[in-house]
Amino acid sequence: MTSSGDSLFSRFGRVFPAGTVIFREGESGQHMYVLQSGRVRITKDQPQGARTLAILGPGEFFGEMAILNDKPRTATADALDEVRALVLDNKMFEAMVVGNTEIAVRLIKKLSRRLDSANALIEILLEQDPRVRVILGGSPRSLARRSRVESSCRPRPRSSQRRSVSMK
């Protein structure tokens, strides 16, 4: 890490031991997080149990929805490894976006990929015929894996194209 990175971490950084719940679904959110090292699992409570939405790594961010929308957390985040993360409140986040266009562009691109991923999953789930859903998206288990928020994806073909497309 560079000295400017060390300085930033000394001001805004926090270390979360492996197994720590960083935040829980339903809690109010005053901070977002930018991963410096380690991995974080994002899960959503379902009647069948918690479902993994994403496994995030260094350079990725999470928790931004609560501070952008001023709503409770929509998922739970827990540290899979020891995690070093920058912890930003709403004012600091806004200052960073306003003061650095590169951060703003990266944020927009990442949020756009997340929206594309969600739209692709919605398109598959709207198919009436479950066989077509399997052809388009795979098994229910692979659909869950493919719906991970953080996975970068390519747009899925329309249902009329009836072919499977992998998401990366």
BELTAHU-V636894 format. One line per field, one symbol per residue. ss: DSSP state (H for helix, E for strand, C for the rest). psi: psi as a letter, one per 30 degrees, with the letter a starting at -180 (. if undefined). burial: + if it has 24 or more other C-alpha atoms within 12 Angstrom, else -. A space follows every 10 residues. Layout:
ss = ???
psi = ???
burial = ???
//
This chain:
ss = CCHHHHHHHH HHEEEECCCC EEECCCCCCC EEEEEEECCE EEEEEECCEE EEEEEECCCC EECHHHHHHC CCCCCEEEEC CCEEEEEEEH HHHHHHHHHC HHHHHHHHHH HHHHHHHHHH HHHHHCCCCH HHHHHHHCCH HHHHHHCCCC CCCCCCCCHH HCCCCCCC
psi = kleeeeeeef eflkkjlkfk jelkkfllkf llkjkelakk kklkkleflk kkeljkakfl llgfeefefh llkflkkkke lkkkkkjkle eeeeeeeefj feeeeeeeee eeeeeeeeee eeeeffkejf eeeeeefale efeeefgkef kklkkkllff fhlkkkk.
burial = --------+- -+++++---- -++++---++ ++++++++++ ++++------ +++++++--+ +++++++--- --++++++++ +++++++++- --+------- ------+--+ +-++-+++-+ +++++----- --++++++-- --++++++++ +++-++--+- ---++-+-
//
